[in-house]
Amino acid sequence: MLSKIKYIAPVLLITGVLLSCSKEQPATGDSSLVVEGWIENGDYPVVLVSESFLVQDGKAIKAADIVEHIAKWAKVSVSDGDKTVVLTGMADSRFFPPYIFTTTDIIGEVGKSYSLKVEYKDYVATAETSIPQPVPIDTVHVKEYKDSLATVSCCFTDPVPLGNYYKVFTRTVGKDSHYHPSSLAEAPDYNMRGRTEMILFSTQRLMDHINFPNIYVGDQMWIKLCTMNEDMFRYWTEFESTILSNIGNLTAKRTETSGASNIHGGLGYWAGYGVASEVLFTIDPPATK
């Protein structure tokens, strides 16, 4: 029973699995292996593997189209430097697409490096990551109310020396079965000096229309602050740029996030996340005067 896994949403499908071609041009070009994987301190590795596919501009993407391209028969291996383990593929309805590769034989440790290898058909994809020192959340509070919506402030203390990178993920109780990335909530510590706040405007859910904000009064949210390496910060920054430039037409635009990928031989990412705490926060109504 993999009860210790803390799930993060497989958002890569918005920006990696879907390659597009215009109506004026025929669908040409080879597909790519798309890998989305992560390992946190105290948890097991989780990896999703798919093949990219072409869609026409303006064409709606159906769930069945994505499920059809899951690479269920991939061989996925993770090494911690001491041992190499082949991960087990299994159906998991908490995800979309509902299939993951994982193992209980490797568990994440702060400061340790992990290599990933994915073999499928003629593809061979590899990547390296490590888990940085986590930073705990100090406090969470509502930053601003607007009608029935709210923005939330996640406060933490950035340690010295410089060189830390942060990303916030959220999971709304009763709505989400796993963590999703919070929109625009990633930053390096270049301009941070001690106590810092990260503003949470909305949650990015796969195949959902993106609204800013989409956090509602009455929501009960789990909030997780992750530290990461510079390559993952570059990935998420480029991902956010793609999302913002393609709002309203996410499923029909060719993306460029592969430029920030740390996967050799494919698209996507293999991330090491440092997590010190998860906070359950309720968006209470504003106080009446």
DRENDO-1510 file (C-alpha; in Angstrom, 1 decimal, always signed):
<recs>
REC; n; res; u; v; w
REC; 1; MET; +0.0; +0.0; +0.0 .
REC; 2; LEU; +1.7; +3.2; -1.2 .
REC; 3; SER; +0.1; +5.4; +1.5 .
REC; 4; LYS; +3.1; +7.7; +1.9 .
REC; 5; ILE; +3.1; +9.0; -1.7 .
REC; 6; LYS; +2.2; +12.7; -1.8 .
REC; 7; TYR; +0.8; +13.2; -5.2 .
REC; 8; ILE; +1.6; +16.1; -7.5 .
REC; 9; ALA; -0.6; +16.7; -10.6 .
REC; 10; PRO; +0.7; +15.5; -14.0 .
REC; 11; VAL; +0.4; +18.9; -15.7 .
REC; 12; LEU; +3.0; +18.1; -18.3 .
REC; 13; LEU; +0.4; +16.8; -20.7 .
REC; 14; ILE; -0.8; +20.4; -21.3 .
REC; 15; THR; +2.6; +21.4; -22.5 .
REC; 16; GLY; +4.5; +18.3; -23.5 .
REC; 17; VAL; +2.3; +15.5; -24.8 .
REC; 18; LEU; +0.3; +17.7; -27.1 .
REC; 19; LEU; +2.2; +18.8; -30.2 .
REC; 20; SER; +0.2; +20.7; -32.7 .
REC; 21; CYS; +0.2; +21.4; -36.4 .
REC; 22; SER; -1.7; +24.1; -38.2 .
REC; 23; LYS; -4.7; +23.5; -40.4 .
REC; 24; GLU; -2.7; +24.7; -43.4 .
REC; 25; GLN; +0.1; +22.2; -42.8 .
REC; 26; PRO; -0.2; +18.4; -42.7 .
REC; 27; ALA; +0.7; +16.5; -39.5 .
REC; 28; THR; +4.3; +15.6; -39.9 .
REC; 29; GLY; +7.2; +14.8; -37.6 .
REC; 30; ASP; +8.1; +12.1; -35.2 .
REC; 31; SER; +6.5; +11.6; -31.8 .
REC; 32; SER; +8.6; +11.9; -28.6 .
REC; 33; LEU; +8.7; +10.1; -25.3 .
REC; 34; VAL; +7.2; +12.3; -22.5 .
REC; 35; VAL; +8.4; +11.7; -19.0 .
REC; 36; GLU; +7.1; +13.3; -15.8 .
REC; 37; GLY; +8.6; +12.1; -12.6 .
REC; 38; TRP; +9.5; +13.3; -9.1 .
REC; 39; ILE; +10.9; +12.1; -5.8 .
REC; 40; GLU; +10.5; +13.9; -2.4 .
REC; 41; ASN; +12.3; +13.3; +0.8 .
REC; 42; GLY; +10.5; +10.7; +2.8 .
REC; 43; ASP; +8.5; +9.4; -0.2 .
REC; 44; TYR; +8.7; +7.1; -3.1 .
REC; 45; PRO; +9.5; +8.0; -6.7 .
REC; 46; VAL; +6.5; +8.5; -9.1 .
REC; 47; VAL; +6.9; +8.5; -12.8 .
REC; 48; LEU; +4.3; +9.0; -15.7 .
REC; 49; VAL; +5.3; +8.0; -19.2 .
REC; 50; SER; +3.5; +8.8; -22.5 .
REC; 51; GLU; +4.1; +9.4; -26.2 .
REC; 52; SER; +3.5; +12.8; -27.7 .
REC; 53; PHE; +0.9; +13.1; -30.5 .
REC; 54; LEU; -0.3; +15.6; -33.0 .
REC; 55; VAL; -3.5; +17.6; -32.9 .
REC; 56; GLN; -5.0; +20.1; -35.3 .
REC; 57; ASP; -5.2; +23.8; -34.3 .
REC; 58; GLY; -8.6; +24.4; -32.6 .
REC; 59; LYS; -9.4; +20.7; -32.2 .
REC; 60; ALA; -10.7; +19.7; -28.8 .
REC; 61; ILE; -8.6; +17.1; -27.0 .
REC; 62; LYS; -10.5; +14.2; -25.6 .
REC; 63; ALA; -9.5; +12.2; -22.5 .
REC; 64; ALA; -9.5; +9.0; -24.5 .
REC; 65; ASP; -6.9; +10.6; -26.9 .
REC; 66; ILE; -4.4; +11.1; -24.0 .
REC; 67; VAL; -5.1; +7.7; -22.4 .
REC; 68; GLU; -4.4; +6.0; -25.7 .
REC; 69; HIS; -0.9; +7.3; -25.6 .
REC; 70; ILE; +0.1; +6.1; -22.1 .
REC; 71; ALA; +3.3; +4.0; -22.4 .
REC; 72; LYS; +2.2; +1.2; -20.0 .
REC; 73; TRP; +4.9; -1.2; -21.2 .
REC; 74; ALA; +7.8; +1.1; -20.5 .
REC; 75; LYS; +10.7; -0.1; -18.4 .
REC; 76; VAL; +11.4; +2.6; -15.8 .
REC; 77; SER; +14.4; +2.4; -13.5 .
REC; 78; VAL; +15.6; +4.6; -10.7 .
REC; 79; SER; +19.0; +4.4; -9.0 .
REC; 80; ASP; +20.1; +6.1; -5.8 .
REC; 81; GLY; +23.8; +5.4; -6.3 .
REC; 82; ASP; +23.7; +2.2; -4.2 .
REC; 83; LYS; +21.0; +0.2; -5.9 .
REC; 84; THR; +18.9; +0.3; -9.1 .
REC; 85; VAL; +15.2; -0.6; -8.9 .
REC; 86; VAL; +12.8; -1.3; -11.8 .
REC; 87; LEU; +9.5; +0.5; -11.0 .
REC; 88; THR; +6.2; -1.2; -11.1 .
REC; 89; GLY; +3.5; +0.1; -13.5 .
REC; 90; MET; +0.0; +0.3; -12.1 .
REC; 91; ALA; -3.4; +1.9; -12.7 .
REC; 92; ASP; -4.1; +4.8; -10.4 .
REC; 93; SER; -7.4; +6.6; -10.7 .
REC; 94; ARG; -6.1; +9.6; -8.7 .
REC; 95; PHE; -4.2; +10.7; -11.7 .
REC; 96; PHE; -5.0; +11.6; -15.3 .
REC; 97; PRO; -3.9; +9.8; -17.2 .
REC; 98; PRO; -4.6; +7.1; -14.6 .
REC; 99; TYR; -1.3; +5.1; -14.7 .
REC; 100; ILE; +2.0; +5.5; -12.8 .
REC; 101; PHE; +5.3; +3.8; -12.2 .
REC; 102; THR; +6.5; +3.6; -8.6 .
REC; 103; THR; +8.3; +1.4; -6.0 .
REC; 104; THR; +8.6; +1.1; -2.2 .
REC; 105; ASP; +12.2; +0.0; -2.6 .
REC; 106; ILE; +13.7; +3.5; -2.9 .
REC; 107; ILE; +12.7; +6.4; -0.7 .
REC; 108; GLY; +13.9; +10.0; -1.1 .
REC; 109; GLU; +16.6; +11.5; +1.2 .
REC; 110; VAL; +17.7; +15.1; +1.4 .
REC; 111; GLY; +21.1; +15.7; -0.3 .
REC; 112; LYS; +21.0; +12.5; -2.2 .
REC; 113; SER; +21.0; +12.2; -6.0 .
REC; 114; TYR; +18.8; +9.9; -8.1 .
REC; 115; SER; +19.1; +8.9; -11.8 .
REC; 116; LEU; +16.2; +7.9; -14.0 .
REC; 117; LYS; +16.1; +5.7; -17.1 .
REC; 118; VAL; +13.0; +5.0; -19.2 .
REC; 119; GLU; +13.1; +2.5; -22.1 .
REC; 120; TYR; +10.1; +2.1; -24.4 .
REC; 121; LYS; +10.0; +0.9; -28.0 .
REC; 122; ASP; +13.1; +2.6; -29.6 .
REC; 123; TYR; +13.2; +5.4; -27.0 .
REC; 124; VAL; +15.8; +5.6; -24.2 .
REC; 125; ALA; +15.4; +8.6; -21.9 .
REC; 126; THR; +17.6; +9.5; -18.9 .
REC; 127; ALA; +17.8; +12.2; -16.3 .
REC; 128; GLU; +19.5; +13.1; -13.0 .
REC; 129; THR; +18.2; +15.0; -10.0 .
REC; 130; SER; +18.8; +15.5; -6.3 .
REC; 131; ILE; +16.7; +16.6; -3.3 .
REC; 132; PRO; +17.7; +19.9; -1.8 .
REC; 133; GLN; +17.3; +21.0; +1.8 .
REC; 134; PRO; +13.6; +21.7; +2.5 .
REC; 135; VAL; +12.3; +24.9; +4.0 .
REC; 136; PRO; +9.2; +24.9; +6.2 .
REC; 137; ILE; +6.1; +27.1; +5.8 .
REC; 138; ASP; +5.9; +29.7; +8.6 .
REC; 139; THR; +2.3; +31.0; +8.2 .
REC; 140; VAL; -0.6; +31.1; +5.7 .
REC; 141; HIS; -3.2; +33.8; +5.5 .
REC; 142; VAL; -5.7; +35.4; +3.1 .
REC; 143; LYS; -3.9; +38.2; +1.2 .
REC; 144; GLU; -7.0; +39.7; -0.5 .
REC; 145; TYR; -10.7; +39.0; -1.0 .
REC; 146; LYS; -12.7; +39.8; -4.1 .
REC; 147; ASP; -16.3; +38.8; -3.9 .
REC; 148; SER; -16.3; +35.0; -3.4 .
REC; 149; LEU; -12.7; +34.7; -4.4 .
REC; 150; ALA; -9.4; +35.1; -2.5 .
REC; 151; THR; -5.7; +35.2; -3.0 .
REC; 152; VAL; -3.5; +33.5; -0.3 .
REC; 153; SER; -0.2; +34.4; +1.1 .
REC; 154; CYS; +2.3; +31.5; +2.0 .
REC; 155; CYS; +5.1; +32.8; +4.2 .
REC; 156; PHE; +8.4; +31.2; +4.9 .
REC; 157; THR; +12.0; +32.2; +5.9 .
REC; 158; ASP; +14.6; +31.8; +3.2 .
REC; 159; PRO; +17.9; +30.6; +4.7 .
REC; 160; VAL; +21.4; +31.8; +3.8 .
REC; 161; PRO; +23.4; +31.3; +1.7 .
REC; 162; LEU; +21.6; +32.2; -1.6 .
REC; 163; GLY; +20.9; +29.5; -4.2 .
REC; 164; ASN; +17.4; +28.3; -3.2 .
REC; 165; TYR; +14.5; +27.8; -5.6 .
REC; 166; TYR; +10.9; +27.4; -4.6 .
REC; 167; LYS; +7.5; +26.1; -6.0 .
REC; 168; VAL; +4.1; +25.8; -4.2 .
REC; 169; PHE; +1.6; +23.0; -4.9 .
REC; 170; THR; -1.9; +22.9; -3.5 .
REC; 171; ARG; -4.7; +20.3; -3.1 .
REC; 172; THR; -8.2; +21.4; -2.4 .
REC; 173; VAL; -10.2; +19.1; -0.1 .
REC; 174; GLY; -13.2; +17.6; -1.9 .
REC; 175; LYS; -12.0; +18.7; -5.3 .
REC; 176; ASP; -8.5; +17.3; -5.8 .
REC; 177; SER; -7.1; +13.8; -5.3 .
REC; 178; HIS; -3.5; +14.9; -5.6 .
REC; 179; TYR; -1.4; +18.1; -5.6 .
REC; 180; HIS; -1.5; +20.6; -8.5 .
REC; 181; PRO; +0.9; +23.4; -9.2 .
REC; 182; SER; -0.1; +26.8; -8.0 .
REC; 183; SER; -0.1; +29.3; -10.8 .
REC; 184; LEU; +2.9; +31.7; -10.8 .
REC; 185; ALA; +4.0; +30.5; -7.4 .
REC; 186; GLU; +7.7; +29.8; -8.1 .
REC; 187; ALA; +10.7; +31.9; -7.4 .
REC; 188; PRO; +14.5; +32.0; -6.9 .
REC; 189; ASP; +15.8; +33.6; -3.7 .
REC; 190; TYR; +17.9; +36.2; -5.5 .
REC; 191; ASN; +15.9; +39.1; -4.0 .
REC; 192; MET; +14.8; +37.3; -0.8 .
REC; 193; ARG; +16.2; +38.3; +2.5 .
REC; 194; GLY; +14.8; +36.2; +5.4 .
REC; 195; ARG; +11.0; +36.2; +5.7 .
REC; 196; THR; +9.3; +35.9; +2.3 .
REC; 197; GLU; +5.8; +35.5; +1.0 .
REC; 198; MET; +4.6; +33.6; -2.0 .
REC; 199; ILE; +1.2; +34.7; -3.4 .
REC; 200; LEU; -1.2; +31.9; -4.5 .
REC; 201; PHE; -3.7; +33.1; -7.1 .
REC; 202; SER; -5.1; +29.9; -8.6 .
REC; 203; THR; -4.5; +26.1; -9.1 .
REC; 204; GLN; -3.7; +24.6; -12.4 .
REC; 205; ARG; -5.8; +21.5; -13.1 .
REC; 206; LEU; -5.2; +19.4; -16.2 .
REC; 207; MET; -7.8; +20.0; -19.0 .
REC; 208; ASP; -9.6; +22.7; -16.9 .
REC; 209; HIS; -10.0; +26.3; -18.1 .
REC; 210; ILE; -7.5; +28.4; -16.1 .
REC; 211; ASN; -9.1; +31.3; -14.1 .
REC; 212; PHE; -7.1; +33.9; -12.2 .
REC; 213; PRO; -7.9; +33.6; -9.3 .
REC; 214; ASN; -9.8; +30.3; -8.7 .
REC; 215; ILE; -9.5; +30.0; -5.0 .
REC; 216; TYR; -12.9; +30.4; -3.3 .
REC; 217; VAL; -14.1; +31.4; +0.1 .
REC; 218; GLY; -14.9; +28.2; +1.9 .
REC; 219; ASP; -12.2; +26.2; +0.2 .
REC; 220; GLN; -10.0; +24.0; +2.5 .
REC; 221; MET; -6.6; +23.6; +0.9 .
REC; 222; TRP; -3.5; +21.6; +1.6 .
REC; 223; ILE; -0.4; +23.8; +0.8 .
REC; 224; LYS; +3.0; +22.4; +0.1 .
REC; 225; LEU; +6.2; +24.4; -0.3 .
REC; 226; CYS; +8.9; +22.6; -2.4 .
REC; 227; THR; +12.5; +23.4; -2.8 .
REC; 228; MET; +14.1; +22.3; -6.0 .
REC; 229; ASN; +17.2; +22.6; -8.2 .
REC; 230; GLU; +17.8; +25.3; -10.7 .
REC; 231; ASP; +16.9; +23.1; -13.7 .
REC; 232; MET; +13.5; +22.4; -12.3 .
REC; 233; PHE; +13.0; +26.1; -11.6 .
REC; 234; ARG; +13.8; +26.9; -15.2 .
REC; 235; TYR; +11.3; +24.2; -16.3 .
REC; 236; TRP; +8.4; +25.6; -14.2 .
REC; 237; THR; +9.2; +29.2; -15.2 .
REC; 238; GLU; +9.0; +28.2; -18.9 .
REC; 239; PHE; +5.9; +26.2; -18.2 .
REC; 240; GLU; +4.2; +29.3; -16.7 .
REC; 241; SER; +5.2; +31.4; -19.6 .
REC; 242; THR; +3.6; +28.9; -22.0 .
REC; 243; ILE; +0.4; +28.8; -19.9 .
REC; 244; LEU; +0.1; +32.6; -19.8 .
REC; 245; SER; +0.7; +33.0; -23.5 .
REC; 246; ASN; -1.8; +30.3; -24.5 .
REC; 247; ILE; -4.7; +31.0; -22.2 .
REC; 248; GLY; -7.9; +30.1; -24.0 .
REC; 249; ASN; -6.2; +27.8; -26.4 .
REC; 250; LEU; -4.0; +25.5; -24.4 .
REC; 251; THR; -4.8; +22.3; -26.2 .
REC; 252; ALA; -3.9; +23.5; -29.6 .
REC; 253; LYS; -0.6; +25.4; -29.3 .
REC; 254; ARG; +2.8; +24.0; -29.9 .
REC; 255; THR; +4.9; +24.4; -26.8 .
REC; 256; GLU; +8.5; +25.1; -26.1 .
REC; 257; THR; +8.9; +23.7; -22.6 .
REC; 258; SER; +11.1; +21.0; -24.0 .
REC; 259; GLY; +13.9; +23.6; -24.0 .
REC; 260; ALA; +13.9; +23.6; -20.2 .
REC; 261; SER; +13.6; +19.8; -19.9 .
REC; 262; ASN; +16.2; +17.9; -18.0 .
REC; 263; ILE; +15.2; +14.7; -19.8 .
REC; 264; HIS; +17.9; +13.5; -22.3 .
REC; 265; GLY; +16.2; +11.6; -25.1 .
REC; 266; GLY; +12.7; +12.9; -24.4 .
REC; 267; LEU; +10.5; +15.7; -23.1 .
REC; 268; GLY; +9.5; +16.4; -19.6 .
REC; 269; TYR; +11.2; +16.4; -16.2 .
REC; 270; TRP; +12.6; +14.4; -13.4 .
REC; 271; ALA; +12.4; +16.4; -10.2 .
REC; 272; GLY; +13.8; +16.2; -6.7 .
REC; 273; TYR; +11.7; +18.1; -4.2 .
REC; 274; GLY; +12.5; +19.0; -0.7 .
REC; 275; VAL; +9.4; +19.2; +1.5 .
REC; 276; ALA; +9.5; +20.2; +5.2 .
REC; 277; SER; +5.8; +20.7; +5.9 .
REC; 278; GLU; +2.3; +20.7; +4.5 .
REC; 279; VAL; -0.3; +23.1; +5.8 .
REC; 280; LEU; -4.1; +22.6; +5.8 .
REC; 281; PHE; -5.7; +26.1; +5.5 .
REC; 282; THR; -9.4; +27.1; +5.3 .
REC; 283; ILE; -10.4; +30.2; +3.3 .
REC; 284; ASP; -12.7; +31.8; +5.9 .
REC; 285; PRO; -15.1; +34.6; +4.9 .
REC; 286; PRO; -13.8; +38.1; +5.5 .
REC; 287; ALA; -14.5; +39.6; +8.9 .
REC; 288; THR; -17.5; +41.9; +9.0 .
REC; 289; LYS; -17.1; +45.3; +10.4 .
</recs>
